[in-house]
Amino acid sequence: MALALGLFAAATLVVLWVAATTADGPILVELSATHGVHLHDVVVGVIAYSSAAVVVALAAAATAGERPPGR
């Protein structure tokens, strides 16, 4: 559970950092005159969250059948 939380938190931070530090590329959604969602923001989000999901799924499959610590 901690691995999943950590990976998805890291993916969220990566997406937010990319969105905050870049402002080029095609705009998909204009939120205001100075803010919007760019294509590369979406691409980074898809890659980051997909990667986190794959790692969590692989870790879950590798530890299937093991008892959680403390139980």
C-alpha positions in Angstrom: 0.0 0.0 0.0 2.8 2.4 0.9 4.5 1.7 -2.5 1.3 2.5 -4.4 0.8 5.7 -2.4 4.4 6.8 -2.9 4.4 6.0 -6.6 1.2 7.8 -7.4 2.3 10.8 -5.2 5.5 10.9 -7.2 3.6 10.8 -10.5 1.4 13.6 -9.3 4.4 15.7 -8.4 6.0 15.1 -11.7 2.8 16.1 -13.6 2.3 19.2 -11.5 6.0 20.2 -11.9 5.8 19.8 -15.7 2.6 21.8 -15.9 4.0 24.6 -13.7 7.3 24.9 -15.5 6.3 24.7 -19.2 4.0 26.8 -21.3 4.5 25.8 -24.9 2.7 23.5 -27.2 -0.9 23.2 -28.3 -3.4 24.2 -25.7 -6.2 21.6 -25.2 -8.2 23.4 -22.5 -7.9 27.1 -21.8 -8.7 27.8 -18.1 -8.0 31.5 -18.2 -6.1 34.0 -20.2 -2.8 32.8 -18.6 -3.5 29.2 -17.7 -4.4 26.1 -19.6 -3.8 22.4 -20.2 -1.2 21.7 -22.8 -0.8 18.6 -24.9 2.5 17.7 -23.2 0.9 18.0 -19.8 -1.5 15.3 -20.7 1.2 13.1 -22.3 3.4 13.4 -19.2 0.3 12.5 -17.0 -0.5 9.4 -19.1 3.1 8.2 -19.0 3.6 8.9 -15.3 0.4 7.4 -14.0 0.6 4.4 -16.4 4.2 3.7 -15.2 3.1 3.9 -11.6 0.2 1.6 -12.2 2.4 -1.0 -14.0 5.0 -1.0 -11.2 2.2 -1.4 -8.5 0.6 -4.2 -10.5 4.0 -6.0 -10.9 4.7 -5.6 -7.2 1.3 -6.9 -6.3 1.8 -9.9 -8.6 5.2 -10.6 -7.1 3.9 -10.5 -3.6 0.6 -12.3 -4.2 -0.1 -14.8 -1.4 2.3 -13.3 1.1 0.9 -12.2 4.4 1.1 -8.5 5.2 3.5 -7.6 8.0 1.9 -7.7 11.4 -0.8 -10.1 10.5 
